[in-house]
Amino acid sequence: MSLATLASEWPVLNALLDEALALPTSERQAWLRSLEQRAPDRHGTVLHLLALHERVEDDFLAVLPPLLRDALAEPVAAIGTRVGPYRLVQEIGQGGMSTVWRAEHIDDGARRAVALKLPRLTWGGRFVERLQRERSIVVGLAHPNIARFVDAGLDDAGRPWLATELVDGEPIDIHCTRRALPLRSRLELLVQVCDAVAHAHSRLVIHRDLKPANILVSPQGEVKLLDFGIAKLLEDGQAHETALTQAAGRALTPQFASPEQIRGESLGTACDVYAIGVVAFLLLTGDYPYRLRRGTAAELEDAIAHAPPRLGSEAAPEPALRHQLRGDLDAILAKALSKDVAGRYPGADALAQDLRRHMAGVPIEARPHSRLYVAQRFVHRHRAAVGTLAAVLVALGTGLGMAAWQASVATQQRRAAEQALERERAVKDMLVEILSVAVTADPARLREPDGFGVLLQEKFDQLERRFQGRPDEWLDLLEVISTRLPDYGDYVCSYVVGQRYLKLLQATHADPLRIGRARLTSARALMHLGYGPKARTILRGAILELPGTPAAAALRTQIDAELAKLPA
């Protein structure tokens, strides 16, 4: 098959190749026989690609003296085998072409242990070039969060080996889950990952396969980045794939691959930024950025290339976590996962800086710096100082005021506190009443067309009568309830309440920003209910009604983000 024909068939062929490579060798022959029956026209091509996968690696300019290039026929490796100055102690991992062993230095009285990499299928050929390349890369990387190069060479039989620092740790996702780490601790680990990747980028190296399995964390919480086996040096900011590499299969892990990797394009540092974004999404939400129906490799690749990723706050399983992710972290993840390379952070260092800004409570670069946002960040950053200043001002004011004024202020404060408490009680009572409509209703009425919606409207007619003459309180309650109901998973009620709230806002000629936020809440409820076209109409109408003020810019950004999630 020609490269041109292969390119046109690549999405299907690549999905088949992924299926085959995911199978144990013992099961692959049965799978191939099945493929020959259901897709005979592709059977031969897949066989050819599998053969190429075993022997083809990316072209690379050797920077150290070449190792032995002749394939040897003795791939024997077992506990106790001597490899150079090391003795194999225990197998600790396997990759596509290599096995990693715990090994000890034979001539070292302290029994210094290393992680020693050996070929899994053959000792020579292309694997030698790969080991040589990896040695040349890791020798140039010296960072506390990157596994340190120790030694490399050939044993007495001419077999190549590579020894690196032995990392006592576990994959970063397992580390976070087992210890139930809080959000901030996970962010601190991600900053270490970014720092390590930024160091590699500064040495003109991109990793290209960042994933939790290649990011270990020690019991002390220190990150170690592993496996630069498929890393590439940058040339003019891009790492170029060869035609042979593109045809034979890409060295990547699909769940963490960037859109440009999926498309087989030239790669730069942005592909590592994207992979860190996926790792961050997984650590912060416990899920991946894309919601898949079938879970096939082809569907995943299509989603990475074309579908907008979810907001982290949408994927989070708990209301408290959703609240923590809204705002800054949603914006950071969205920027790291941008389909457009130009829309991502320019490098891992820029991503690390925004994570540090968020943890420090200062405005991040991924969000527009509106006055309200900057003020919120200032108050968050200086809670104690703002609280102290407020207390001082109150003390000065009361000290300089008259006794009657003091009494008036105390009365007003007490009344405000009572009103806030009453409002919270009213919200809770109304939420209980709303959520119990379906439970207490006559089943026959629920079976009528739009029966549940009619019952809800009747319930709100009753509730509205309680607030006759107090329209401002009624509006506030409707706003709180329409935005809280999604936390209970009740998007139908949220939409019904939101529509009533919106109509009342329009009837009272309320602030356009408040109307815009109400439209956004209703549209989100419709999106969760599967009414994308109607949600799009509401969102577009909201944009048209927004004023051209700086305060409206942030809301317009949120609306644009929701529109981007809807299919064209």
N, C-alpha and C positions, 0 to 999 in steps of 0.2 A: 504494500500500500504506500502511495506517495505521501510526502509530508503535507501537501495541499489537501489531499483526501483525508488524511489523518486529522488535520486541523478541523475540518468540517464535522467529522464524526467524534471529535474528542470528548464532548460532554458525556455521551453515552459510553464510550470506551473507557473513560476515566472512572466512571461510576462502577463499571464491571471490574476494572482493575483493582479498585478499592475493595470491592467485595472479595475478590480472590486473595488479596494480600492480607485481609483480616482473618482468613481461615488458617488453621494449623496445616502444616504440610501434608499430614495424613488424610485430611479431608478435601484437599484441593483437587485431586484427580477426579473424584466423584462429581465435584462441582463443574469441572471442565467438561466431563461427559454430558452433564445436564445442559450446559451452555451449547454444546455442539448440536443438541437436538432442538433447542428453542431458538437459537440464533446462529445457524451454521455459517452465515456470511461474516460473522464477527469472531468466530471461534479461533481461526488461524491468527488473526491480528492480536487477540488477547494472549495467545500462546507466545507470540513473538515479543510482545511487550513484557511479559513475565520473564522471558529469557534475558531481555535487555536490562530489566530491573536488577538482575543478579550481578551484572558485570559492568554497567555503565555508571560513571560518576561524572560530575561537572569538570570541565577543563579548568586548570588552575596553574598559575605560574609558580613553580617550585622556588623556594627561597633558601632551602637548606640542601646540602648534598643529597642526591637521590638515594633511596634505600633500594634493596634488591627488588628487581622488577619481574623476575621469572617466577611463575606460579610453582609452588611445591606441592607435592602430593601427600603431605603428612600433617593434616589438620588436627593433631592429637593434643588435647589439653585436658588435664585432670588434676585433682588435688595432689599436691606434692611435686608436680612437674616444675622443672627449673626453667625460667624464662629470663635470660640475661642474669643479672645479680639477684633476681627475686625468685621466691618459691610460691606457687599458687596455693592459697589456703581455702578459699570458698568462692563459689560463683555468686555474684550479687546482682546481676542483671544482664539482659540481652536486648540488643537492638536489631535493626534490619540486617546489618552485615557484621556485627561484632558482639563479643561477649565481654563483660566487665567482671574482673576477679578482684577479690581482696588478696593482696600478696604481701609478703614480708621480705625485707632485705636480708639475704643469707649471711652476708659478712658483717652485718650491723648487730652488735651485742644487744642493742635496745629493741631489736626486732621491729624496726620502723616499718609501719604498714602504709601501703599505697593502694590506689585503685588502678588496676592494670588492664588495659584494653587489648584484646586479641581478636583476630578475624574469626567469624563464626563458621563460614563455609569454605574459605580458601585462604591460604597464607600469602598468595602473591597477586599478580595482575593488578586490576584497578584498585583493590583494597590497599595495596601498598601505597599507591598515589594518594589515596584518601588519608591514610595515617600520616604520610609525609606532610600533606596539606594541614591536617589538624595540628601536627606538631609545630609547624611554622606559625600558625595562628596563636596557639595558647602560649608559646614562648614570649610573644609580644604583649600579652595581657597580664598586668600586675595590679590587681585590685582586691581589697578584702572580701568583696562579695562575688568573686569569680574563683572557681576551683583552681588552685595553683599548679602549674606545670612542674613536674619533678624530674622526669628522665624519659629517654626514648632510645631505641636502638634495634639491633638484631641479635638474636640468640645464636648459639653455636651452629644451629642448623640453617641459619640465614632467615629466620622468621622475624618479621617486624613486630614491635610492641611499643606501647605508649603508656607511661605511668603519670598519674596526676595525684593531687592531694586526695586522700580518702576522707570523704565528708560524712560525719556522723549526723544524719538528719533524715527528714521525711519530706515528701512533696508538700508544697506550700498549702494546697487546698486541704490535704489530710491534716496537716499541722493545725490549721485554723479551726477545722471542724472538731477534732478530738479535744482541743482545749477550749472550745466555745469562745474564741477570742472576741472581744468587743470590737466595734467598728473602728475605733481609733487605732487599736493594735494592728488591725489588718491594713489600714492605710500606711502605718509606719513600715510594715513589711514591703508594701508596694513601692514605697520611696526607695528602699534598699535595692529592689529589683531595677528601678529606673536608673539609679546611680551606677549600677554595674553595667547596664546596657549602654548608658551614656559614655562610660569609659571605653567600651568596645568600639562605639561609633567614633570616638575621638582618635582611635587607632585605625580608622577606616575599615572596621569589621562590622558586618551585620550578622546576626545570629540566624535568622530565617526560620527557626523552629522553636520559638519560646512557648512553653506550656508548663503546667504544674510539675510534670515528671522531670523536667529539666531545671526546676527551681526548688532546691532543697532548703529546709530551715533546720538549724541545729536546736537542741533543747534550750539553748540560751537565747534563741530568737534571732540568730544571725543567718542571713540569706546567703546561699552559695549557688551561683549560676553554673550549670554544667553543659557539656556536650556542644562544642563548637565544630562538630564533625561535618555539618553541612553549611557552615558559615562561609561567607565570601568576602574578599577584599573589594572595596569600592573603587570604581574608576570614574572620575568626574561626577561623584555623587550617586552613581547608579551601578548596580551589580548586574551584568548582562548574562542572560541565559544563552546557551548555545542551541542551535536547532536540534542537535542530537538529544540534549537534555529535555527539551520541550516535547520531543516525540516519545521519549522513553519513560516519562513519568517524573513528576516533580517531587523533590524531597521536602515534604511538609506534612503537618498534621491538620486535616481539614477543619476541625472545630476552631483552630486558632489561626488559620490562614487568612491573609488580607485579600481584599477583592482583586488587587493586581497580581497576587500569587495565583489565585484561582483562574484568572484570565491568561496566565503565562506571560505577563509583561516583565519588563526590566524592573529590578527592585532597588529601592533605596532604604534609608533609615526608617521611612514611614511604615514599612511592613512590620518592623519590630514594635513601633509605637502602637499599631493596630493590635498586635498580639498581646501586648501588655494590657490594652484596653479590654480584650476578651478575658484575660486572667483576672483583671480587676473586677469586671462584671460578675464573674463566677465567685470570687471571694466575697464580694459585698452583698450579693443577692442569693447565692446558692444555685444559680441557674445560668443558662447561656443567653446571649442577646437575641436569638431568633427562636420564635415559636414555630415548631415543625409539626405537620400533621402526620406524615408517614415516617419520618426519621431516616430516610434513605440518604446515601451520599450525594446523589444527584440533586435532591431537594435542598440539602444543606448548601451545596455549592451555588445553586441558583439564589438562595436567600442571601448568602454572603455577597454575591455579585450585584444583586438588584434590590432586595427588600430592606426597608429601613429597620435598624435595630430598635428593640423596645427601650423605653426609659428604664433605668434601674429601679425607680420607685414603683413602676408597674409590675416588675418581675418579683419584687420583694414579697416574701410570704406573710409578713406580719405588719399590722398598721404602724407600730412604733418604728420599725425599720423603714417603712415607706416614708414616714415623716422625716427621718434622718437623711434619706437619700434625695428628697426633693430639693430643688434649687441647685446649690453648688455641685454636688456629686453627680446629679443627673447631667448637668452641663459638661462636667469634666469627662464623663464616660462618653457622652454623645460626640464630643470633639475628638477624642481618641479613636472612636469607631466610625468616623466620617468615611463615607464611600470615596469621596474625593480626597486625593493625597494632599492637595493644597489646603483643604479644610481641617486637616489634623494638626496636632502639635508638630512644630518643625523638628523636634527631636525628643528623646527620652528625658533629657534634662529639663526641657520646658514643661513636660508633663509632671515631673517631680516637683518643680517649683510651684505649680498650681495646687498640687496636693498639700504641699507645705503651707501655702497661703490659706487654704481652707482650714487646716488644722490650727493655724495661728489666728483665725477669725478675721483675716483681711480680705478685701475683694480679690476674686480670682480673674484671670485673663479670659476664661471661657464664657464669661457673662458680661453683658453691657453694664457699664458703671453708671447707672442712674443714681440720682440723689438719694432716693429711698433705699436702694440697695447698699450704697456706701454708708448711709446712716445706720442701717440694720447691722452691718458688719462692725461698725464702730461700737455700737452698744453691746453687741455680742462679745467683742474683744475686751471691753473695759467695763464689764458688768459691775465689778466691785467699786471701781472709781465712780461710775455713773450713779450707782446706788448711794455711795457716800456723799457725792456732790448734791444729790437730790435731798438727802437728809440734812445737810448743812444749810441748803437754801430754805428748806422748810423751817429749820430751827431759827434762822435769821429772820424769816418772815414772821413767824409767830412771836419772836422776841420783840420785834419792832411794832407789831400790830396791837390793836386794842383788844381788850378782853371780849368785847362783844363780837369782834371780827373773828377771834379765836373760836368762840362758841359756834359761830356761823360755819366756819371751815370744818370744825369737828362734826357738826350736824350734816354738812354736805358729804363729808367723807363716809360717815356712817350710812347715809342714804344711798351713796354710790355702791358701797359694799353690799348693802341689802338688795339693791337692784341687781347687781351682778349675780348674787347668790340666787335670787328669784329667777333670773334669766336662765341660769344653768339648770335649776330645777325644772323650769318650763321646757327647756330643750330635752332633758331626759324623759320627762313625762310624755312629751309629744312623740319622741322617738319610739317609746314603748307602745303608744297608741297606734302609731303608723304601722310598726312592724307586726302588730297583733291583728290587723284588719283581716288578713287571709285566714287566720286561725279561728276567729270568732264569727266569721261571715257564714251565711246560709250557703251550703254547697251548691244549691240550685242556682243561686245568683252568680256564683263564680263561674258556672258553666255557660252563662249567657255571653253573647258577643261583647267583648271588651268589659266583661263583668267586673274584673278586678279594678280596672281603671275607673269605672263608674263609682265603685265603692270608695276608692281613694278620694275622688272628688267630693263625695258626700261627707266623708270624714273631715276634709279640709274646710268645707262649708261650716261644719259645726265648730271647728277650731277657730276659724276666722271671726265668728260671732263673739267669741270670748274676748277678742282684742278690739272690739268696736271702740272707736275713738282713740286708739293707740296704734296708728299705722306704722310709726317708726319701729316700735317694738315687734310688731308682726313681721315687718320686712327683715329685721335682724334675725328673728327666729327662722324664717324661711331660708335665709342665706346659710345659716349654720347647719340646718337640717339637710339641705340639698347637697352640701359638701361633705357631710358626715356619713350619709347613707351608703356611699360607695365603699366605705371601710367595712360595712357589714355585708358587702357583696350584693346589695339591693339596688341595682341600677334602674329598675323599673320605677320604684318609688322616687329615686333621685331625680329621674326625668320629669315625673309628674309634679313633684314639688318645685323643681327648677322652672318649669313652664309657668306655674302660678306666680312664682316669685318674679319671673321676667315680665309678665304682663302687668303686675303691680308696679314694678319699677318704671315701665314705659308710661303707665297711666299717671304716675306722679312726677314725670319728667326728671328722673333721678340722674345722678352723675353718669356720663357716658362710659367711664371706666368700670363702674359697678355693673352697668348693663352688659359690657363686654365680658366681664368675668362670669356673669350669669350665663351668657351664651356659651362660653367655653365649658362650663360645668355640664350644661345640657348636652353639648356635642360629645363630650367624653362618655357620658352615659349611653348615648346612642351608638357610639363606636363599640362599646363593650357588648351591646345588645345585637350588633351585627347590621345596623342601619347606616352603613358608610355614606351613601349618597346624601341622605338627609343631614347627616352630621357635617358633610362638606358644605352644603348650602348654608347651614347656620354659621359655620366658621367664616366663610367668605363674607356673609352679611355683617358679621362682627367686625371684620377688618375694615369694611367700608364705612362703618359708623364711628370708628375710633378717631379721636382728634389727633392732630399732628404735634403733640406735645412730648417732651422727653419722658414724662411719666407713663405715656402709653406705649413707649418703645418696648419695654420688657414684656408687656402683655401681648403685643404684636408678635414678639419672638416666640412666646408660648403657643400662640395660635398657629403660627407658621410650622412649628414643630409637630403639632397635631395633624395639620394638613399633609405634612410630608409622610405620615404613617399610612395615609389612605391611598389606595391604588388609583392611578390616573383614570 
